[in-house]
Amino acid sequence: MPRLDATRRHEVAFTLNGAPARVEVEPRTLLTDALRHGLGMTGTHVGCEHGVCGACTITIDGLPARACLTLAVAVEGSDVRTVEGLAPEPGRLGVLQAAFRRHHALQCGFCTAGILMSLDAYLRHRPHATQGELTEVIGGHLCRCTGYAPIIAAAVEAAALLRGEPTEETPSDA
């Protein structure tokens, strides 16, 4: 990465949810701020601002990352995906999102985007993940409302659906 002039703004170009994106930022701007304020992607939440709570989790080049710990200029040329990119089309939920809905795996919703992003990234690499593995994946996220059980149930169901396996709890038209 070239040395940046701290006294001026810089344009950062990258792919965001499958589409080209550009945002102008100061070199010290965090990716959370660039996404939320520069590009209107408000699904990425800012919780602790220390990388501990997981609310700001996104994927960069397919791997989960904490946007609150990432400088926006660091994603130049990268493929960034936010929770807005999980839906297959506007007005339609993705598999994980629909499973969360069926299992009531969200209450206040503040942690949900980050958890969805971590689970999505993990299941892309490990489609046959076990319940124990999925529990470990969400261990890096703080949720004060659900008690985690419905989140795990939703993740297990979504994993089965993504593998093409029928589940007892899934309506036949899902």
C-alpha positions as CSV (number, residue, x, y, z in Angstrom):
1,M,0.0,0.0,0.0
2,P,1.4,3.4,-0.9
3,R,2.1,6.0,1.8
4,L,-1.0,8.2,2.1
5,D,-1.1,12.0,2.7
6,A,-2.9,12.4,6.1
7,T,-3.9,16.0,5.1
8,R,-6.2,15.0,2.3
9,R,-9.0,12.6,1.4
10,H,-8.4,9.5,-0.8
11,E,-10.8,7.6,-3.1
12,V,-11.0,3.9,-2.3
13,A,-12.4,1.6,-5.0
14,F,-13.6,-1.9,-4.2
15,T,-16.4,-4.3,-4.9
16,L,-19.3,-4.0,-2.4
17,N,-21.9,-6.8,-2.4
18,G,-21.0,-7.7,-6.0
19,A,-21.1,-4.1,-7.4
20,P,-18.3,-1.6,-8.0
21,A,-18.1,1.0,-5.2
22,R,-16.1,4.1,-4.5
23,V,-15.9,6.2,-1.4
24,E,-13.7,9.2,-0.5
25,V,-12.2,9.0,3.0
26,E,-9.5,10.3,5.2
27,P,-6.7,7.8,5.7
28,R,-7.8,7.3,9.3
29,T,-11.4,6.5,8.5
30,L,-12.6,3.2,9.7
31,L,-14.4,0.9,7.3
32,T,-17.5,1.0,9.5
33,D,-17.8,4.7,9.0
34,A,-17.1,4.5,5.3
35,L,-19.8,1.9,4.9
36,R,-22.4,3.5,7.0
37,H,-21.8,7.2,6.3
38,G,-20.1,7.2,3.0
39,L,-22.1,4.4,1.3
40,G,-25.3,4.1,3.3
41,M,-24.7,0.5,4.3
42,T,-26.2,0.8,7.7
43,G,-26.6,-3.0,8.3
44,T,-23.1,-3.0,9.6
45,H,-23.5,-2.0,13.2
46,V,-21.0,-0.3,15.4
47,G,-21.0,-1.8,18.9
48,C,-17.8,-1.8,21.0
49,E,-15.4,-0.2,18.5
50,H,-12.7,-2.6,19.8
51,G,-13.5,-5.7,17.7
52,V,-14.9,-7.6,20.6
53,C,-18.7,-7.7,20.1
54,G,-18.8,-8.8,16.5
55,A,-21.6,-6.4,15.5
56,C,-19.5,-4.9,12.7
57,T,-18.5,-8.2,11.1
58,I,-18.3,-8.2,7.3
59,T,-16.4,-10.3,4.8
60,I,-13.3,-9.0,2.9
61,D,-12.3,-11.3,0.1
62,G,-14.5,-14.0,1.6
63,L,-13.1,-13.9,5.1
64,P,-14.8,-12.5,8.2
65,A,-13.3,-9.2,9.4
66,R,-14.2,-6.6,12.0
67,A,-15.0,-3.4,10.1
68,C,-14.4,-1.3,13.2
69,L,-10.7,-2.4,13.2
70,T,-10.2,-2.0,9.5
71,L,-9.1,1.2,7.8
72,A,-11.3,1.9,4.8
73,V,-8.2,2.5,2.6
74,A,-7.1,-1.1,3.3
75,V,-10.0,-2.5,1.2
76,E,-8.8,-0.9,-2.0
77,G,-9.4,-3.5,-4.8
78,S,-11.0,-6.0,-2.4
79,D,-14.3,-7.8,-2.5
80,V,-16.4,-6.6,0.5
81,R,-19.7,-8.1,1.5
82,T,-22.1,-6.7,4.1
83,V,-25.3,-8.1,5.5
84,E,-27.1,-6.2,2.7
85,G,-25.4,-8.6,0.3
86,L,-26.9,-11.7,1.8
87,A,-30.3,-11.2,0.2
88,P,-30.6,-12.8,-3.3
89,E,-32.7,-9.9,-4.5
90,P,-34.5,-6.9,-2.9
91,G,-37.4,-8.0,-0.7
92,R,-36.3,-11.6,-0.5
93,L,-34.3,-13.1,2.4
94,G,-31.3,-15.3,2.0
95,V,-31.3,-18.9,3.5
96,L,-29.6,-17.9,6.7
97,Q,-31.8,-14.8,7.1
98,A,-35.0,-16.9,6.6
99,A,-33.8,-19.5,9.1
100,F,-33.2,-16.8,11.7
101,R,-36.7,-15.5,11.1
102,R,-38.2,-19.0,11.4
103,H,-36.3,-19.7,14.6
104,H,-36.9,-16.2,16.1
105,A,-33.1,-16.0,16.3
106,L,-33.1,-12.2,16.7
107,Q,-34.7,-9.9,19.1
108,C,-33.3,-6.4,19.1
109,G,-31.3,-7.3,16.0
110,F,-28.2,-5.3,16.9
111,C,-25.9,-8.4,16.8
112,T,-27.7,-10.2,14.0
113,A,-25.9,-8.7,11.0
114,G,-22.4,-9.6,12.3
115,I,-23.5,-13.1,13.3
116,L,-25.1,-13.7,9.9
117,M,-21.9,-12.6,8.2
118,S,-19.7,-14.9,10.3
119,L,-22.0,-17.9,9.8
120,D,-22.3,-17.2,6.0
121,A,-18.5,-17.1,5.6
122,Y,-18.0,-20.2,7.6
123,L,-20.7,-22.2,5.8
124,R,-19.3,-21.2,2.5
125,H,-16.0,-22.9,3.5
126,R,-17.5,-25.7,5.6
127,P,-20.9,-26.6,4.4
128,H,-21.0,-29.7,6.6
129,A,-20.3,-27.8,9.8
130,T,-21.4,-29.4,13.0
131,Q,-23.5,-27.8,15.7
132,G,-20.4,-27.5,17.8
133,E,-18.4,-25.8,15.1
134,L,-21.3,-23.3,14.5
135,T,-21.5,-22.7,18.2
136,E,-17.8,-21.8,18.2
137,V,-18.2,-19.5,15.2
138,I,-20.7,-17.4,17.0
139,G,-18.6,-17.4,20.1
140,G,-17.0,-14.3,18.9
141,H,-20.3,-12.4,19.0
142,L,-22.1,-10.8,21.9
143,C,-25.9,-11.2,22.0
144,R,-27.7,-9.9,25.0
145,C,-31.2,-10.9,24.0
146,T,-31.6,-14.4,22.5
147,G,-29.5,-16.7,24.7
148,Y,-27.9,-18.1,21.5
149,A,-30.0,-21.3,21.4
150,P,-32.3,-20.0,18.6
151,I,-29.3,-18.7,16.7
152,I,-27.6,-22.1,16.7
153,A,-30.9,-23.8,15.7
154,A,-31.2,-21.4,12.8
155,A,-27.6,-22.0,11.8
156,V,-28.0,-25.8,11.9
157,E,-31.1,-25.6,9.8
158,A,-29.6,-23.2,7.3
159,A,-26.5,-25.4,6.9
160,A,-28.8,-28.4,6.1
161,L,-30.7,-26.3,3.6
162,L,-27.6,-25.0,1.9
163,R,-26.4,-28.6,1.5
164,G,-29.8,-29.4,-0.1
165,E,-31.1,-31.6,2.8
166,P,-34.7,-31.3,3.8
167,T,-35.4,-30.2,7.4
168,E,-38.4,-30.9,9.6
169,E,-38.8,-27.2,10.5
170,T,-38.7,-25.8,7.0
171,P,-41.9,-25.2,5.1
172,S,-41.9,-27.1,1.7
173,D,-42.2,-23.8,-0.2
174,A,-39.0,-22.3,1.3
